[in-house]
Amino acid sequence: MIGKRVVKEKPVSLPEVLGILEKVKKEGELEYWQRLTFDYAQKFAKLKPKEAQELLEELLKMDKIKEHQAVAIIDLMPQTKEDLELIFSKERVKLEDDEVKRVLELVKKYSG
């Protein structure tokens, strides 16, 4: 890590992480921490990278949802209003009932 610095920071969902690490794996061997992350992402990613990107785009169309919240929704795929409210529990913005219903419908659509 010597000489490396953070140039840009962006929240990334588990399916996207899996896609990135699969590309790195094709180019060569993964480092230890990359293998751990790859194994974790394989185990817990609930969508394919393309589906995750589509869901992210749909969630970001909603005014109140920020990118880090959309990524959390993709990673956790909440099935109930209570689960979704936990994602927003420390946020200043609260979703209205119709917005909660819309998010849960999107999650259900992609979780198939």
C-alpha positions in Angstrom: 0.0 0.0 0.0 3.0 2.3 0.1 2.6 5.1 -2.4 -1.1 4.6 -3.0 -3.8 7.1 -2.2 -7.5 7.5 -2.6 -8.2 9.4 -5.7 -12.0 8.9 -5.8 -14.5 7.2 -3.6 -17.7 5.6 -4.7 -20.1 3.2 -3.0 -20.2 -0.1 -4.8 -22.7 -2.9 -4.3 -21.6 -6.5 -3.6 -22.7 -7.7 -7.1 -20.5 -5.0 -8.6 -17.6 -5.9 -6.4 -18.0 -9.5 -7.5 -17.9 -8.4 -11.2 -14.8 -6.3 -10.6 -13.0 -9.1 -8.8 -13.9 -11.6 -11.5 -12.3 -9.4 -14.1 -9.2 -9.0 -11.9 -9.1 -12.8 -11.4 -9.1 -13.4 -15.2 -6.0 -11.1 -15.4 -4.1 -12.9 -12.7 -4.1 -14.3 -9.2 -6.0 -12.4 -6.5 -4.2 -11.1 -3.4 -5.2 -12.5 0.0 -7.7 -9.6 0.8 -9.1 -9.8 -2.7 -9.8 -13.5 -2.3 -11.5 -12.9 1.0 -13.7 -10.2 -0.5 -14.4 -12.4 -3.6 -15.5 -15.3 -1.4 -17.7 -13.0 0.7 -19.3 -11.4 -2.4 -19.9 -14.8 -4.0 -21.7 -15.9 -0.8 -23.8 -12.9 -0.1 -24.4 -11.1 -3.5 -28.1 -11.6 -4.3 -28.1 -10.3 -7.8 -25.9 -10.4 -10.9 -23.9 -7.3 -11.6 -26.1 -6.2 -14.5 -29.3 -6.6 -12.5 -27.7 -4.6 -9.6 -26.8 -1.8 -12.0 -30.4 -1.7 -13.4 -31.9 -1.7 -9.9 -29.4 1.0 -8.8 -30.5 3.2 -11.7 -34.2 2.7 -10.9 -33.6 3.5 -7.2 -31.7 6.6 -8.0 -34.6 7.9 -10.0 -36.4 8.4 -6.7 -35.6 11.8 -5.3 -35.0 10.9 -1.7 -32.7 8.0 -2.3 -29.0 8.7 -2.4 -26.4 6.4 -4.0 -25.1 5.0 -0.7 -28.7 4.1 0.4 -29.4 2.5 -3.0 -26.3 0.4 -2.6 -27.4 -0.7 0.9 -30.8 -1.7 -0.5 -29.1 -3.7 -3.3 -26.8 -5.5 -0.8 -29.5 -6.2 1.8 -32.6 -6.6 -0.5 -35.1 -5.8 2.2 -38.4 -7.7 2.1 -40.4 -5.7 4.6 -41.1 -2.1 5.5 -39.2 -2.5 8.8 -36.1 -3.8 7.1 -36.1 -0.9 4.7 -36.6 1.6 7.5 -33.5 0.2 9.2 -31.4 1.4 6.2 -32.8 4.9 6.7 -32.8 4.9 10.5 -29.7 7.2 10.8 -30.6 9.4 7.8 -32.4 12.7 8.0 -34.7 11.7 5.2 -37.6 9.3 5.8 -39.4 7.6 3.0 -43.2 8.1 2.7 -45.4 5.0 2.6 -45.8 5.1 -1.2 -42.1 5.4 -1.6 -41.5 2.4 0.7 -44.0 0.4 -1.3 -42.3 1.4 -4.6 -38.8 0.3 -3.3 -40.2 -3.0 -2.0 -41.8 -3.6 -5.4 -38.5 -3.0 -7.1 -36.7 -5.3 -4.8 -39.3 -8.0 -5.3 -39.1 -7.5 -9.1 -35.3 -8.1 -9.1 -35.2 -10.8 -6.4 -37.5 -12.8 -8.6 
